[in-house]
Amino acid sequence: MDHIEQRIGDLRKELNRHNYLYYVQSQPVISDYDYDMMMEELERLEKEYPQYADPNSPTQRVGNDINVEFRQVKHQYPMLSLDNTYSESELADFDERVRKELTGNYRYVCELKYDGLSVSLIYRHGELLRAVTRGDGLQGDDVTANVRTIKSVPLKLHGADFPEEFEIRGEIIMPNNVFEKLNVERTETGETPFANPRNAASGTLKMQNSALVAKRSLDCFLYFLLGNHLPTDSHFQNLQKAREWGFKIPSYAAVCAGVPEIRQFIAEWDAARYTLPFGIDGIVIKVDSLAQQRQLGIRAKSPRWAVAYKFPAERVETQLNSISYQVGRTGAVTPVANLEPVRLAGTTVKRASLHNADQIQLLDIRVNDTVYVEKGGEIIPKVVGVNLDKRPADSQPTLFVTHCPECGGALQRNEGEAAWFCANNNCSPQIKGRIEHFISRKAMNIDSLGEGKIEMLYDNGLVCNVADLYLLKEDQLVGLEKIIVDDNGNRRKISFGRRTAENMLAGIEASKQAPFERVLYAIGIRYVGETTAQKLVRNFKTIEALAAASHEQLLAIDEIGERIALSVTDFFAQPNNTDMIERLKKAGLQFAVDESAFRQKSEVLKGKSIVVSGIFSIPRDNIKKMIAEHGGKNVSAISSGTGYVLAGEKMGQEKLKKAETLKIPVISEEEFYRLIGN
Ligand code: IVH
């Protein structure tokens, strides 16, 4: 080994050690400066000597700018969820079932239930090999590049007594302070704030650029070890061992002999949960012995050896000062309670949801009432009742607004629906809502824009239609100002800088490359979601053909019914919509299928209708694309005319039977690849 390789190895080891001391143990022993110096040296050496590159080098924690579509990976062991219990008696029932099944003594481990998203990490020869999200429990997204940026996830393990290959599962979370800071930033830069730390963690982990993930300070707590050669038969002991290997195993766990001790653990954490720097939504109780876990076994979706106890929502009393009415992006009017500020679930609450007019009437909620406010799983608290004993004598029943607080138009209500809504398409929240939909991730995916920026553009008269976005010029943007009022009523002015403006325009420009199906989804035809947009595009190929399609032609398409067909024809009958499309076309957006992207590769499936059913190793849409590329046609229902049934895992028994009865060949994923010569 030459001395360069030696030096690189030493630096990596040292940096890994300090990283562990800082992020896992929270006990740094060197200064940030010394750490940075070592990192710089390593970066320089790796650049100069690329032959020593290693994806698990500490330098790789900063991520990279390459955009990736996540690969789907099958889990070796399905990722189960937990049965929930909400009361002590349900907990006692759980213990009763465990006792009946097991012969010998048993004990439990109680852990916190971290409120994030679960992840499966695979280690081979002591190095992180792969990180996969839960997905549907059977397969998930390969998020290795993003997980590498989480500093508390070890890239190389300590010691030598770990199994050659094993899996460890845990929860990726965003600490509360990181979440709050991120939302302040997002509000200031005009992006949509996240609803809660869990959504923020999940949104971050699914970003396609790992360099951005690296900036978000996620954390990862591990709580479950799987594999064939685990160190001991005890879940608790194994986790202690995993801690020695360098994993962040929270020390909030306790071994409990039975229900009384579990109860005590729950009570302690129910009281102390808001002192934690991250969110938890309950307690997880697991049988400790792995042999006993196997004896108890699993149900379809959850193990019999574990259960989650969910904390009851916290509830407080406070005074309702007034009711205001918010008009949403769809025009629906939501009543909001303005409350006397009160502490609830770790935060100060001043506003709460009142749902809709029916709910106000049902609970007879009135201004100046003392109301009960609750925070459930969602971040927005809700008013759940009135303390009638405290109602003032002169109180008056609430009359719901009759006119839109934004545009003054009369509100309407559809038969059978709870919400009142403003029927004026040109009411400003709806206009902004359409633009927000247009830029959203699954539509044009312009993430340099967000709620706040759209508001600023709209308020300044620069954008009142999605087509206006494509006319924006940098000079119009630089210097635009907006006043932000935070929760404490403090007002601050933010203004657009040149960098922000450039960045925004680059995002808008890049969106011109978005394929037709995304554009079709983005223009917001009612009831046309992503999948429907794809279907329409596959069938009509161009916007002109779609606009000219008759009601009957639309209905003839698989899975397009009366409601969607009507909505499509209605959309194209309105001149303001066709005007908008003309303007977007002029701007250079894609309104036709890019035929070059679709290459006819062979005709082996020519004339064959193929039904695809079950779970595959790659996304189902890719399979459908392959069918088309080889001349076949994908259909949804099995009939006597079906050429093949392509059967994935867990395909429905009924379909299988039908194929047998009709004597239709059923082929596996592998056979399919062989058929198309792949
Ligand atoms: S054990 C087979 N332990 O809760 C059981 N899960 O509702 C595997 N979670 O999907 C899970 N904290 O994402 C376990 N200490 C903990 C947990 C935990 C949070 C999550 C996990 C799981 C979900 C089930």
Boltz pocket constraint, residues with backbone or C-beta under 6 A from the ligand:
constraints:
  - pocket:
      binder: B
      contacts: [[A, 80], [A, 81], [A, 82], [A, 111], [A, 112], [A, 113], [A, 114], [A, 115], [A, 116], [A, 117], [A, 118], [A, 170], [A, 171], [A, 223], [A, 224], [A, 284], [A, 303], [A, 306], [A, 308]]
      max_distance: 6.0
